[in-house]
């Protein structure tokens, strides 16, 4: 017996041939049966009056059978209907997330917060019991933002960037910098190099096509770091926080001798800081600014102010624009306010007051930006700043802060070149500066640190 596929609507007629010797009656009982189409699918069979009629069923298929979309994306589904001349379908979807047109175009919602799977169904118009279904997986739209979008840093200054990832429960990012200069930690803490321009990038770990970038603009230090030892001065003239040698733009001066105490100041009011030394009550100041002691006749300055054992202090005591000298003697400040290089007493225009004692190191700075230098004290990492500038401690106005530790040497300067004087410390060659001016030691939040010198040197700051 042969089996042959029968198309829809074709009638198969069973024929029986009898031999010539046959006699009697042949009864054939016909009943419904099952046919199989070329794909192996069962086809209903009906029998009527000795004929077998086979009808191919209606089927619906969808293309594609699945899709993955993010917010506002679209997917066109195509339905194919067979087994009937009526190829129309009715479109439907599970839930109300997104929209589905009458032509099978699905549009994802404008915002997706969590991953969700929905069903797209095409139902035959010729037979409402026949349909096909496809799935759409909706994935959140990953977005990365970075704060701040840009920042200006000093060479070797640090800054903590903050990355925010939305649209996914995995908020991890990988950090990178371009070009490869400075360092960025796995938590986004960036340490600037000595020079160049930088782009910091945070990239989503769940969707590497999503990232955010911030620009880092490196600025030269707003001051010149100087170290002194036994009459030799090393000046960071190019202000990059490292000694590059004379050929690299830095400077070496020979002024003074072993045992001298170095000082710096704008001795002549020209706006240029110059060097000098204090030696047992005598001041030798490089007033002509050539880095060499030329004597008074050669344009330098020599004063007798103070005595052996005094600690020299310098500052613009009256806001005239010229740096003047002074001494600190076990807590007693004697300041040459009138700038003539001689102690004339308070009645003669100078000033003196008690602020501190022998356990403190004197510091000087314009703590409130008024334009005049004011007294301060440092001891084992604790600073006492006479913000009011009246030579005495005033509760509620003057400031105490902790920056540094025992053994540090205090340094004061306008680290960004403007604003109030800020504090810092020199620790065996490591400069740690309160560059963000908040009075707290937080290298991961805008303070700066660099190596210039070692434990054998005395640090100074020039503007």
C-alpha distance (Angstrom), angle and dihedral (degrees) to the residues before:
residue distance angle dihedral
X1 . . .
X2 3.80 . .
X3 3.77 125.2 .
X4 3.79 117.2 -149.7
X5 3.86 126.4 -179.5
X6 3.79 111.3 -109.8
X7 3.80 120.8 -151.5
X8 3.77 122.4 -133.0
X9 3.81 112.3 -74.2
X10 3.81 95.8 13.5
X11 3.81 115.5 129.0
X12 3.77 119.0 -137.0
X13 3.83 112.8 -152.0
X14 3.79 118.6 -157.4
X15 3.83 110.7 -138.5
X16 3.85 122.9 -165.6
X17 3.83 121.6 -166.6
X18 3.82 117.2 -159.9
X19 3.79 125.6 -157.6
X20 3.82 120.4 -115.3
X21 3.74 90.8 -109.3
X22 3.76 93.8 54.9
X23 3.76 118.9 112.8
X24 3.74 135.3 172.0
X25 3.75 132.7 46.9
X26 3.89 125.4 -50.8
X27 3.73 114.7 -152.4
X28 3.82 118.6 -163.2
X29 3.74 117.9 -168.0
X30 3.87 112.0 -158.0
X31 3.74 122.3 -165.3
X32 3.80 138.9 161.5
X33 3.76 115.0 -66.6
X34 3.73 144.0 174.3
X35 3.77 126.6 -98.8
X36 3.76 126.5 -171.7
X37 3.81 124.6 -139.1
X38 3.82 121.9 -141.9
X39 3.80 91.4 -87.9
X40 3.78 92.6 55.0
X41 3.79 94.3 -106.0
X42 3.81 116.3 144.9
X43 3.81 114.7 -113.8
X44 3.81 122.9 -158.0
X45 3.84 113.8 -113.0
X46 3.81 125.2 -156.3
X47 3.78 126.0 -168.0
X48 3.80 124.0 -154.3
X49 3.80 128.5 165.1
X50 3.73 93.7 -14.9
X51 3.79 96.0 -49.0
X52 3.79 127.6 112.1
X53 3.82 116.9 -142.4
X54 3.84 119.8 -166.4
X55 3.87 119.9 -163.7
X56 3.84 122.0 -165.9
X57 3.88 110.9 -133.9
X58 3.82 124.8 -120.9
X59 3.83 113.9 -102.0
X60 3.82 134.4 -174.8
X61 3.81 127.0 -159.0
X62 3.82 130.7 -177.5
X63 3.77 131.0 -145.1
X64 2.97 120.8 -127.4
X65 3.77 102.0 23.7
X66 3.82 92.9 -158.2
X67 3.80 140.4 13.4
X68 3.80 138.4 -178.1
X69 3.79 116.9 -142.8
X70 3.78 138.2 176.9
X71 3.79 127.4 -154.0
X72 3.85 115.8 -40.8
X73 3.80 94.0 -3.1
X74 3.83 119.9 134.9
X75 3.79 136.9 -143.4
X76 3.82 125.9 -166.4
X77 3.79 112.3 -145.2
X78 3.83 120.0 -160.6
X79 3.80 122.7 -153.5
X80 3.82 122.0 -154.5
X81 3.84 117.7 -161.9
X82 3.83 123.2 -166.5
X83 3.76 134.3 175.1
X84 3.79 94.8 50.5
X85 3.74 140.3 56.3
X86 3.82 88.9 -128.2
X87 3.84 102.6 83.5
X88 3.81 96.5 170.2
X89 3.80 119.1 123.5
X90 3.75 136.9 -167.4
X91 3.83 115.8 -130.6
X92 3.79 124.2 -142.6
X93 3.80 138.3 161.0
X94 3.77 137.5 -157.8
X95 3.78 114.4 -106.6
X96 3.79 127.0 -9.9
X97 3.79 100.7 -84.1
X98 3.78 108.1 128.4
X99 3.81 125.7 -16.8
X100 3.80 135.1 -80.9
X101 3.80 121.7 -157.2
X102 3.82 127.2 -145.6
X103 3.80 88.0 -104.2
X104 3.83 96.0 55.2
X105 3.80 98.8 -98.7
X106 3.80 109.7 145.6
X107 3.82 120.2 -160.5
X108 3.80 119.6 -164.9
X109 3.83 118.6 -134.1
X110 3.79 119.2 -92.1
X111 3.80 91.6 -114.5
X112 3.80 129.3 37.0
X113 3.78 118.7 -176.8
X114 3.81 101.1 171.8
X115 3.79 135.7 21.5
X116 3.82 111.5 -91.8
X117 3.82 135.7 174.6
X118 3.81 120.7 -145.5
X119 3.81 131.9 -179.8
X120 3.81 127.5 -124.7
X121 3.83 114.3 -158.3
X122 3.82 131.1 -168.3
X123 3.83 113.7 -165.0
X124 3.82 122.6 -165.0
X125 3.79 113.4 -112.2
X126 3.79 88.5 -149.0
X127 3.79 93.5 55.4
X128 3.80 119.1 17.8
X129 3.79 90.1 -162.2
X130 3.78 91.9 65.2
X131 3.83 119.9 78.5
X132 3.80 145.5 138.8
X133 3.78 128.7 -139.6
X134 3.82 134.3 -151.9
X135 3.80 128.4 -174.5
X136 3.79 130.2 -129.2
X137 3.80 119.3 -161.0
X138 3.79 111.7 -155.1
X139 3.80 113.7 -154.6
X140 3.80 125.4 -168.2
X141 3.80 117.5 -103.0
X142 3.78 106.0 -111.8
X143 3.79 114.8 -140.4
X144 3.79 128.4 -179.8
X145 3.78 124.9 -160.5
X146 3.78 127.0 -177.1
X147 3.78 128.5 -153.8
X148 2.92 125.0 -120.8
X149 3.80 103.7 22.6
X150 3.80 90.7 -151.1
X151 3.78 138.4 2.0
X152 3.78 137.2 -175.5
X153 3.79 115.2 -134.1
X154 3.72 137.5 -179.6
X155 3.77 117.9 -121.3
X156 3.83 109.2 -74.8
X157 3.80 91.5 7.4
X158 3.81 116.8 138.4
X159 3.78 131.4 -135.1
X160 3.80 133.0 -176.0
X161 3.81 111.9 -136.0
X162 3.80 120.5 -159.6
X163 3.82 120.9 -145.1
X164 3.81 121.4 -164.5
X165 3.81 120.4 -163.4
X166 3.81 119.5 -165.8
X167 3.78 132.6 -179.2
X168 3.80 95.9 46.0
X169 3.77 139.3 61.1
X170 3.81 89.1 -130.7
X171 3.79 102.5 80.0
X172 3.78 96.3 171.4
X173 3.80 120.7 128.1
X174 3.76 136.8 -173.2
X175 3.79 116.8 -132.8
X176 3.78 127.8 -139.4
X177 3.79 139.6 165.6
X178 3.78 129.7 -148.2
X179 2.88 124.9 -121.6
X180 3.79 96.1 22.6
X181 3.79 98.4 -104.4
X182 3.75 127.4 130.6
X183 3.79 119.9 3.1
X184 3.79 134.9 -83.0
X185 3.80 121.4 -161.2
X186 3.80 126.6 -142.7
X187 3.81 87.6 -100.5
X188 3.82 95.4 52.3
X189 3.81 99.2 -99.0
X190 3.79 106.4 149.7
X191 3.80 124.2 -160.2
X192 3.78 113.0 -163.9
X193 3.80 121.7 -131.4
X194 3.76 122.4 -129.1
X195 3.80 93.7 -91.9
X196 3.85 145.3 -8.9
X197 3.83 136.4 72.6
X198 3.80 119.8 -78.8
X199 3.81 139.5 -160.8
X200 3.81 116.6 -157.5
X201 3.82 115.5 -156.5
X202 3.81 131.5 -168.6
X203 3.82 114.3 -163.3
X204 3.81 124.5 -166.8
X205 3.80 111.6 -114.0
X206 3.80 91.6 -148.9
X207 3.82 95.2 48.9
X208 3.79 112.9 22.9
X209 3.80 90.9 -171.3
X210 3.79 88.7 69.7
X211 3.79 119.4 76.6
X212 3.78 143.9 137.0
X213 3.80 129.3 -143.1
X214 3.79 136.9 -156.6
X215 3.78 129.7 -166.2
X216 3.79 123.1 -126.7
X217 3.77 115.2 -157.5
X218 3.77 113.1 -162.4
X219 3.75 116.3 -147.8
X220 3.77 128.9 -170.0
X221 3.76 114.9 -103.5
X222 3.77 112.7 -87.6
X223 3.78 89.6 -128.8
X224 3.78 141.7 41.0
X225 3.79 117.3 -112.2
X226 3.80 114.4 -141.5
X227 3.79 132.3 -176.3
X228 3.81 126.3 -167.1
X229 3.77 134.1 -162.4
X230 3.81 129.6 165.9
X231 3.78 95.3 -22.5
X232 3.82 97.1 -43.5
X233 3.79 119.8 114.9
X234 3.82 123.4 -160.4
X235 3.79 109.8 -163.5
X236 3.82 123.6 -166.1
X237 3.78 90.2 -144.7
X238 3.82 95.3 167.6
X239 3.82 89.9 50.6
X240 3.78 97.9 -134.6
X241 3.80 97.1 127.5
X242 3.78 97.7 -108.9
X243 3.79 136.2 80.2
X244 3.80 108.4 -109.0
X245 3.78 97.6 173.0
X246 3.76 126.5 -115.0
X247 3.80 91.2 -69.1
X248 3.81 89.0 54.5
X249 3.79 93.5 54.3
X250 3.79 102.0 -90.5
X251 3.80 128.0 114.1
X252 3.81 141.0 -127.6
X253 3.81 120.6 -160.9
X254 3.81 130.4 -176.1
X255 3.77 109.4 -147.6
X256 3.80 123.9 141.7
X257 3.76 133.3 -2.0
X258 3.78 143.1 -104.2
X259 3.80 111.5 -54.0
X260 3.80 94.8 27.8
X261 3.80 119.7 124.8
X262 3.82 111.6 -131.1
X263 3.82 121.8 -132.3
X264 3.81 133.7 178.1
X265 3.79 133.0 -161.2
X266 3.78 147.7 134.2
X267 3.81 92.0 -91.5
X268 3.81 95.8 176.6
X269 3.81 102.7 34.8
X270 3.81 95.0 -114.7
X271 3.78 94.5 126.9
X272 3.81 92.0 -108.3
X273 3.79 121.4 111.6
X274 3.80 116.8 -132.7
X275 3.78 135.8 -172.3
X276 3.79 132.5 -111.1
X277 3.79 143.6 156.5
X278 3.81 137.4 -128.5
X279 3.78 116.8 -141.8
X280 3.83 119.0 -179.9
X281 3.80 95.1 -44.5
X282 3.80 96.5 -32.9
X283 3.77 123.0 108.7
X284 3.81 120.5 -152.9
X285 3.80 107.3 -170.6
X286 3.81 126.6 -174.3
X287 3.79 92.7 -135.6
X288 3.81 94.3 164.7
X289 3.81 90.1 52.5
X290 3.79 99.9 -133.7
X291 3.80 95.3 123.1
X292 3.79 93.7 -116.6
X293 3.81 132.0 97.4
X294 3.82 104.2 -113.8
X295 3.78 97.8 166.5
X296 3.79 125.9 -119.7
X297 3.78 91.0 -68.4
X298 3.80 89.5 55.1
X299 3.78 93.7 54.2
X300 3.78 102.8 -89.7
X301 3.81 126.4 118.0
X302 3.79 131.3 -117.9
X303 3.82 121.9 -171.2
X304 3.77 136.2 173.8
X305 3.78 107.0 -144.1
X306 3.79 121.9 144.3
X307 3.76 131.6 -4.7
X308 3.79 142.6 -100.0
X309 3.79 111.1 -59.1
X310 3.79 94.5 29.8
X311 3.79 118.8 123.7
X312 3.82 111.6 -129.9
X313 3.81 118.7 -127.1
X314 3.79 127.4 -175.6
X315 3.79 134.5 -167.9
X316 3.76 147.0 126.4
X317 3.79 94.5 -85.8
X318 3.82 96.3 -180.0
X319 3.83 103.4 28.4
X320 3.81 95.3 -110.9
X321 3.81 93.4 132.6
X322 3.80 95.1 -108.8
X323 3.79 125.3 104.8
X324 3.79 113.4 -123.5
X325 3.78 131.8 -165.8
X326 3.80 133.2 -116.2
X327 3.77 143.3 155.2
X328 3.79 137.6 -126.5
X329 3.79 114.8 -144.5
X330 3.81 113.6 -174.6
X331 3.80 92.1 -47.5
X332 3.80 97.6 -32.6
X333 3.81 115.1 114.1
X334 3.82 119.5 -154.3
X335 3.80 112.3 -174.6
X336 3.81 129.5 -170.8
X337 3.79 93.4 -140.3
X338 3.80 95.2 164.3
X339 3.81 89.8 52.7
X340 3.79 100.0 -133.7
X341 3.80 94.3 124.0
X342 3.81 93.3 -117.3
X343 3.79 131.2 100.8
X344 3.82 103.6 -115.2
X345 3.79 97.7 167.2
X346 3.76 125.5 -120.1
X347 3.80 91.8 -69.3
X348 3.81 89.3 54.2
X349 3.80 93.6 56.3
X350 3.78 101.7 -88.5
X351 3.79 126.2 108.7
X352 3.79 138.1 -131.6
X353 3.80 135.6 176.6
X354 3.79 143.8 153.2
X355 3.79 115.4 -103.8
X356 3.80 117.3 151.0
X357 3.80 132.2 -14.0
X358 3.79 141.1 -114.2
X359 3.82 93.1 -67.3
X360 3.79 93.3 64.3
X361 3.79 132.6 78.2
X362 3.82 111.9 -135.7
X363 3.82 118.7 -125.7
X364 3.79 130.2 -176.7
X365 3.81 130.4 -152.7
X366 3.77 145.6 138.7
X367 3.79 92.7 -105.7
X368 3.80 96.7 178.5
X369 3.80 102.3 31.1
X370 3.80 95.0 -112.7
X371 3.80 93.0 133.3
X372 3.81 98.2 -108.5
X373 3.78 128.4 99.5
X374 3.79 116.8 -115.7
X375 3.79 135.9 -167.1
X376 3.77 127.5 -99.9
X377 3.79 139.6 168.7
X378 3.80 134.2 -139.6
X379 3.79 129.3 -163.9
X380 3.81 128.1 162.8
X381 3.79 94.6 -26.4
X382 3.81 97.0 -42.2
X383 3.81 120.9 114.0
X384 3.82 127.4 -159.1
X385 3.81 111.3 -166.4
X386 3.81 124.3 -166.7
X387 3.80 94.1 -145.2
X388 3.78 92.7 167.7
X389 3.79 89.6 54.9
X390 3.80 97.1 -140.8
X391 3.80 96.2 122.3
X392 3.78 95.7 -110.2
X393 3.76 138.6 80.4
X394 3.82 113.6 -90.9
X395 3.80 116.1 -170.8
X396 3.78 114.7 -133.1
X397 3.80 93.4 19.6
X398 3.76 108.2 50.4
X399 3.80 117.8 68.8
X400 3.77 136.7 -126.0
X401 3.77 118.4 -167.9
X402 3.79 138.8 163.2
X403 3.77 117.9 -127.2
X404 3.79 121.4 148.9
X405 3.78 132.7 -1.7
X406 3.78 142.9 -101.8
X407 3.79 111.3 -55.1
X408 3.79 95.2 28.6
X409 3.80 120.4 125.1
X410 3.82 112.3 -132.8
X411 3.80 120.2 -124.1
X412 3.80 127.1 -174.3
X413 3.78 130.3 -161.6
X414 3.77 149.7 125.9
X415 3.79 93.2 -93.6
X416 3.78 94.9 -170.1
X417 3.79 93.2 40.3
X418 3.80 96.2 -108.8
X419 3.79 141.7 60.9
X420 3.75 128.6 30.9
X421 3.77 124.7 -13.9
X422 3.78 112.1 -91.6
X423 3.77 132.2 -158.2
X424 3.77 132.2 -112.7
X425 3.79 141.7 156.9
X426 3.78 138.0 -129.6
X427 3.79 113.2 -141.7
X428 3.79 114.1 -174.3
X429 3.79 91.4 -47.2
X430 3.80 98.0 -33.4
X431 3.80 114.2 114.1
X432 3.82 113.4 -153.3
X433 3.78 112.2 -173.6
X434 3.80 133.4 -171.3
X435 3.80 90.0 -132.4
X436 3.81 94.6 163.1
X437 3.80 90.3 51.6
X438 3.79 97.9 -133.4
X439 3.79 94.8 124.6
X440 3.79 93.0 -121.1
X441 3.77 129.3 108.5
X442 3.81 102.0 -117.9
X443 3.77 112.5 145.0
X444 3.79 89.9 174.8
X445 3.77 93.0 58.3
X446 3.76 107.3 52.1
X447 3.80 107.1 -57.4
X448 3.79 119.8 126.5
X449 3.77 134.6 -133.2
X450 3.78 133.4 -179.7
X451 3.79 140.8 154.7
X452 3.79 118.7 -109.7
X453 3.80 117.7 150.0
X454 3.78 129.6 -13.0
X455 3.79 141.1 -114.9
X456 3.82 91.2 -64.9
X457 3.80 93.8 63.9
X458 3.79 136.1 79.5
X459 3.83 113.3 -136.1
X460 3.81 124.2 -134.5
X461 3.79 134.6 176.5
X462 3.78 126.7 -138.7
X463 3.81 128.1 -173.5
